[in-house]
Amino acid sequence: MANLLLADDDPALQTMYTTALQSFGHTVVVASNGEEALALVEQNPIDLILLDVNMPVMDGFGFLEAFDRKKHPNVKIIILTNSTDVSLINKAMQLGTTNYIDKASITPGTMNQIVASVLDSPAS
C-alpha cells in the first residue's frame, strides 16, 4: 500500500487515524505539528500527507508554505479540518492540497476511500 504521514496534534485522533489507516495496509508515521512533519517527510519515503490545519508550533498552512514541492513533486496532501469554511479549504487547495477531510464526520471506510482516490490520482 502507501507510506503516509499523519500530522495532527490530538493524541486520540492520532491513534484512531493510524489504526484505521494501518488496517487498510498503509504504513503511517505521525507528527504532532508542522515542524515535525517537515522533518519526517525528509527522513521517510512519503506518498501522502494527512495534514491537520490547526496545530501548535507550526500549523498546516505554515507547513504548506514551507513544504518543498520541487523536492517532493509526487507527495500528495489531504488537509484534515473541523472547519466548513470554504475560503479556508480553497486556500489550502491553492497551496497544493489535493483534497480535504472533515474530521467531524469521517469514518474509517470513508477515510480509506478518500486516501485511495487521492493516491490513484495523477501527480499535480
ABEGO torsion letter per residue (X at the ends): XBBBBBBBABAAAAAAAAAAAAAAGBBBBBBABAAAAAAAAAABBBABBBBBABBBGBBAAAAAAABBAAABAABBBBBBBABABAAAAAAAAAAGBABBBBAAABBAAAAAAAAAAAAABBBX
